[in-house]
Amino acid sequence: MQIDRSLFHPDYKPEPYWWEAARPGTTHAKDLPDTTEIFIVGSGYSGLSAALELARGGRAVTVVDALAFGEGASSRNGGGVSTGINLGKGISGGPGQEKRGASLQPVLEKLLGESLAAYELVQHLIERENIDCHFEPRGRFVGAFTADHFPGLQKKADMLNRLLQVGARVVSKDQQREEIGSDFYHGGLVIERSGKLHPALFHKGLLDACAAAGVTLCAHTKVTGITGSPGAFVVNTERGPCRAEHVIVATKGYTGDLSPKLRKKLVPIASQIIATEELPEDLARELIPNGRTISETPRITSYYRLLPGDRRVMYGGRARFQDVSPEVSGALLHKMMTDRWPQLKDARITHSWSGTVAMTTDALPHMGCEDGIHYCTGCNGSGVAMMTYLGRQIALRILQEGRSDSEYADLPFPGVGVPFYQGNPWFLPIVGEYYRYLDKKDRRKGTG
Ligand SMILES: Cc1cc2nc3c(=O)[nH]c(=O)nc-3n(C[C@H](O)[C@H](O)[C@H](O)COP(=O)(O)OP(=O)(O)OC[C@H]3O[C@@H](n4cnc5c(N)ncnc54)[C@H](O)[C@@H]3O)c2cc1C
């Protein structure tokens, strides 16, 4: 693909914008101990949230990461903090998924209730640990991609208000400019109880809190295998072994071959993001007047927002379903951004990056215990709140000697229904481009 270099600012960097304020590093790193009570693989939100709860509960905890601390999704995401999970919208998509969703409705409703608790946990942690991460509870706007999607948003607003009291309401196409400086959508849904933060600063705050609570933190320590059983695990790492009573795997889209069983249930998908240069104040002001995070209703969605300071745009989505350079994904995302906001045609890209999310076939996050090893996974692109929450739920389960009050504990976890699937999603480019084709078709027809 021919790339138009004029889209990129002279100071352009192929890395997350967030790293300007908090680059993943090795601050607080210690040597790997020989033994620990609880060994956590993965230093993202879920690993750190579990570690913090356990350390405050008086346990000896070690967290290791193959990369620098937080270098996975937790310092790369869009920073949207939402209360919702994707009811009935899994990677398998389609009517079969919806039918399964209907039979599970009562359980799904309880799960949704916990997603509000997840949102509140993030707020609570920010306050309790005094984390300066630009948290702004300014709500979310979900744009209707076609006119046919709009009635569904009304139903969703009713359901959300009934179950969660999140201040959801629809906005017609005529009123839409109160929410977004664009005529791209056919109205939308506002959810007041939703927010945004600076993901890398939130992560740094959790990391600092863990260090202060006495957690042993080890960077660049890849776990290569886990043997044994509860009470007597041996975790092998590239820096040697460590004995542990309990092990938590908190590796999400970066799970790789560490857990073959989990791997078969997850589809790792790249999500790409760009940030723009600072925009003129009056232009920036009209884009998202209420400072909400934006998402939308097609199968392949974009998510976007203003960055802290309200002068730059962050635009994220699935530019491509296979690995591409940040310049290729940047150019594609710029086109998607200007489809929604033609007034940004001259806004240059300063940062372009990607990260990996873990999708599940039922679109739900999961926590459980496999061969005695605790895990939480499957953020489906929405894990700032949920993964922080599930990390804490695993910690509580260990502190409560196996008892969990969470509806997520041991929820049936379906595998990816593709024969011989081992965690390498060879089918994604095909399925992804098919969904993109369907979205375009729906948009042309106005149906959905
Ligand atoms: C581009 C992008 C945009 C997103 N936007 C949003 C958003 O706006 N809102 C939202 O709610 N969610 C969003 N998400 C999802 C959110 O970022 C994740 O759900 C969340 O960060 C997951 O945290 P985690 O701790 O579970 O995993 P991660 O932060 O991914 O951490 C997993 C860690 O495990 C480590 N690891 C893996 N294997 C090993 C091993 N063998 N040994 C040692 N360490 C290992 C990795 O190095 C990694 O650091 C987005 C994700 C991406 C990628």
PDBQT file of the ligand as one rigid body, heavy atoms in Angstrom, charges set to zero:
ROOT
HETATM    1  C1  LIG A 501      -5.195  -1.037  21.237  1.00  0.00    +0.000 C 
HETATM    2  C2  LIG A 501      -6.064  -1.396  22.410  1.00  0.00    +0.000 A 
HETATM    3  C3  LIG A 501      -7.099  -0.543  22.770  1.00  0.00    +0.000 A 
HETATM    4  C4  LIG A 501      -7.911  -0.846  23.856  1.00  0.00    +0.000 A 
HETATM    5  N1  LIG A 501      -8.833   0.075  24.291  1.00  0.00    +0.000 NA
HETATM    6  C5  LIG A 501      -9.537  -0.169  25.411  1.00  0.00    +0.000 A 
HETATM    7  C6  LIG A 501     -10.418   0.826  25.926  1.00  0.00    +0.000 A 
HETATM    8  O1  LIG A 501     -10.521   1.943  25.415  1.00  0.00    +0.000 OA
HETATM    9  N2  LIG A 501     -11.145   0.508  27.039  1.00  0.00    +0.000 N 
HETATM   10  C7  LIG A 501     -11.033  -0.701  27.675  1.00  0.00    +0.000 A 
HETATM   11  O2  LIG A 501     -11.725  -0.938  28.660  1.00  0.00    +0.000 OA
HETATM   12  N3  LIG A 501     -10.153  -1.632  27.225  1.00  0.00    +0.000 NA
HETATM   13  C8  LIG A 501      -9.417  -1.392  26.146  1.00  0.00    +0.000 A 
HETATM   14  N4  LIG A 501      -8.501  -2.312  25.713  1.00  0.00    +0.000 N 
HETATM   15  C9  LIG A 501      -8.336  -3.553  26.490  1.00  0.00    +0.000 C 
HETATM   16  C10 LIG A 501      -7.451  -3.361  27.730  1.00  0.00    +0.000 C 
HETATM   17  O3  LIG A 501      -6.284  -2.680  27.391  1.00  0.00    +0.000 OA
HETATM   18  C11 LIG A 501      -7.097  -4.733  28.290  1.00  0.00    +0.000 C 
HETATM   19  O4  LIG A 501      -8.283  -5.431  28.569  1.00  0.00    +0.000 OA
HETATM   20  C12 LIG A 501      -6.290  -4.669  29.571  1.00  0.00    +0.000 C 
HETATM   21  O5  LIG A 501      -5.208  -3.810  29.461  1.00  0.00    +0.000 OA
HETATM   22  C13 LIG A 501      -5.843  -6.075  29.898  1.00  0.00    +0.000 C 
HETATM   23  O6  LIG A 501      -4.990  -6.006  31.002  1.00  0.00    +0.000 OA
HETATM   24  P1  LIG A 501      -4.299  -7.320  31.456  1.00  0.00    +0.000 P 
HETATM   25  O7  LIG A 501      -3.544  -7.088  32.698  1.00  0.00    +0.000 OA
HETATM   26  O8  LIG A 501      -5.357  -8.332  31.617  1.00  0.00    +0.000 OA
HETATM   27  O9  LIG A 501      -3.351  -7.734  30.227  1.00  0.00    +0.000 OA
HETATM   28  P2  LIG A 501      -2.089  -6.987  29.582  1.00  0.00    +0.000 P 
HETATM   29  O10 LIG A 501      -2.004  -5.563  29.965  1.00  0.00    +0.000 OA
HETATM   30  O11 LIG A 501      -2.101  -7.322  28.143  1.00  0.00    +0.000 OA
HETATM   31  O12 LIG A 501      -0.873  -7.703  30.296  1.00  0.00    +0.000 OA
HETATM   32  C14 LIG A 501      -0.501  -9.037  30.018  1.00  0.00    +0.000 C 
HETATM   33  C15 LIG A 501       0.984  -9.125  30.304  1.00  0.00    +0.000 C 
HETATM   34  O13 LIG A 501       1.360 -10.494  30.349  1.00  0.00    +0.000 OA
HETATM   35  C16 LIG A 501       2.700 -10.559  29.944  1.00  0.00    +0.000 C 
HETATM   36  N5  LIG A 501       3.025 -11.944  29.572  1.00  0.00    +0.000 N 
HETATM   37  C17 LIG A 501       2.465 -12.700  28.603  1.00  0.00    +0.000 A 
HETATM   38  N6  LIG A 501       3.039 -13.919  28.548  1.00  0.00    +0.000 NA
HETATM   39  C18 LIG A 501       3.991 -13.941  29.521  1.00  0.00    +0.000 A 
HETATM   40  C19 LIG A 501       4.918 -14.926  29.967  1.00  0.00    +0.000 A 
HETATM   41  N7  LIG A 501       5.009 -16.137  29.393  1.00  0.00    +0.000 N 
HETATM   42  N8  LIG A 501       5.756 -14.608  30.996  1.00  0.00    +0.000 NA
HETATM   43  C20 LIG A 501       5.684 -13.386  31.603  1.00  0.00    +0.000 A 
HETATM   44  N9  LIG A 501       4.814 -12.417  31.193  1.00  0.00    +0.000 NA
HETATM   45  C21 LIG A 501       3.988 -12.690  30.182  1.00  0.00    +0.000 A 
HETATM   46  C22 LIG A 501       2.773  -9.596  28.765  1.00  0.00    +0.000 C 
HETATM   47  O14 LIG A 501       4.104  -9.184  28.515  1.00  0.00    +0.000 OA
HETATM   48  C23 LIG A 501       1.861  -8.463  29.226  1.00  0.00    +0.000 C 
HETATM   49  O15 LIG A 501       2.583  -7.390  29.797  1.00  0.00    +0.000 OA
HETATM   50  C24 LIG A 501      -7.700  -2.050  24.601  1.00  0.00    +0.000 A 
HETATM   51  C25 LIG A 501      -6.667  -2.913  24.229  1.00  0.00    +0.000 A 
HETATM   52  C26 LIG A 501      -5.846  -2.588  23.147  1.00  0.00    +0.000 A 
HETATM   53  C27 LIG A 501      -4.720  -3.503  22.794  1.00  0.00    +0.000 C 
ENDROOT
TORSDOF 0
